[in-house]
């Protein structure tokens, strides 16, 4: 839940203008180790 709070805060600060790549970089800058997981159907 702490990670979700950070994501929501970064989204708010960016006025909801960040996409996944930029959000990932912002979260890494504040010290969160975020992994992008993708899968195909």
Steps between C-alpha positions, in 0.01 A plus 500: 500500500792736557599464134145580390506814713824608330352433156190703582713786637725509192192489277347790690820703485523446124136602452437146371724560198758222555497175309645173627864558393523844655314394814741207540797737481345742751436217748856372458630851574324501836648161585231251401617198301221457249493212252286511189325169447336425168333192367317394187161339479 
